[in-house]
Amino acid sequence: MTALAGTGGMIRLILRRDRFLLPLWVLIVSVLPANFVATFQGLYPTAADRLGYANTSGTNPTFLAMYGPLYDTSVGGLVTQRSAFVPVALALISALAVIRHTRAEEEAGRRELLGSTVVGRQAALAAALTVTAAANLAVALLTAAAVAAQDQPLAGSLALGLQTAAAGIVFAAVAGVTAQLSENAGTARGTALAALGGAFVLRMAADTGGEGNGLTWLGWLTPLGWVQRMRPFGDERWWLLVPTAALALALTAAAWRLSKHRDVAAGILPARPGPAEASPRLNGPFGLGWRLQSRPFYGWLAGFAALGLVFGGVAGGMNDLINDNPDLEDIIADLGGASTITDAYFAMVMNMLGLLAAGHAVSAVLKLRAEESALHAEPLLATPTGRLRWASSHLVFALAGPVAGLVTGALLAGLVHDPGELPALLPAALAQLPAVWLIAALALALFGLVPRLTSASWAAVAVAVAVTLIGPMLDVGQWALDVSPFTHIPKLPGADPTAAPFVWLLAITAALTATGLTAFRRRDLSLN
């Protein structure tokens, strides 16, 4: 039997498992740049308008750190700059997808079962990388087609799509390596995300001072800098695809070689031995819950802090960036819903932080399913620890974690922009909680009723992101906007809130929570 035996079957298994999530994230990532085309065509229809935008955005260090320099003042050039976060998002999704189908499968014990059939040693890794790379190429083609369909140059559109896909493929390969190093899926994810975060920080440092500053060379140390410097719609540098592809191939070869030198379910780097005696805090389920949830919690908290600092820094130049452009004011007002541009901007920011908090809450709930699938819950529930108490030890993080994250993001945004805004920003951040908790409760209901579909709760987060951030700009019907619970949250600061939406959102949350917990108490433990 060869090392790649059964790869085709593994690919079909991955496609079946991700038959909902895979098309969803491919579609969402692909339409984002196309949406920016329509936006910028309306906002900056003339060359003079775009030049004014370039002069304003090019002097804001925070804006440059977020999006990088503007290489061309065409509509496509503006779209490329504003789409700078898309390659990062696709890199994140790709890394998580690879680890989900490699190290996480080994940790759950399913890889060992498959290995007892006619499946080669490298089949799982090859299948995960193949599917992820194919999905990234699909994103490239769909992005190019969607952007070119709006009267943009085909070469620039294709460069924009390949720029995005290249970042995703490289960090899929990075995740392939980290999946071999650690025997724990959480550690593998953390290492891959740390690599992505380091690459992004280098890119930010290189671009903060604008093109030609003394730190520009840092951008050449990171693949995110390479793909950004492809300059779609400007003087395209196609040759930068060569080192990017070479790095992806080298990382893939490294992952392949490392996987040959370890046992199934083991890692190249041995796990550190634990203490001789357990901490007294582990005597109960809540101490164990903290042990399992604390590391992801701190990671999410760092994300809230980073976004708070960035959004607070951008707020200072918002009026200059708008530069009396009534169309841009209308867009921010549609998203933020307030009368003043600063209030509308921060209302939009609070929505974004709320969506991030929803992701955190869902990930905390999914830990219940991960512990059940890994057979860690069964011995705990064989003790006097009841099911509700065990579930509550994780649900507390789905409830309290978003509170800490939202407060951190709002606090830092206010301190960076204007401490006098804090009395308005903190309530605006906390107002997102009913919508966040409702999505977490939906995940809990799926866990109790249909445990094998628990991961589908990520689709609820994806839909909320698409509807909340993109829906208003596409003028979709109100019925579509109402699908997202965040639509029903008052746009704070600046709006006059009423109690009604908070009450019924919390009522639905309570009903879903009760349904999920009741169903979990009555069903058998499930591995699949």
Summary of the structure (lengths in Angstrom):
residues: 528
radius of gyration: 23.4
end to end distance: 28.1
largest distance: 72.2
contacts: 1867
relative contact order: 0.09
helix: 77%
strand: 0%
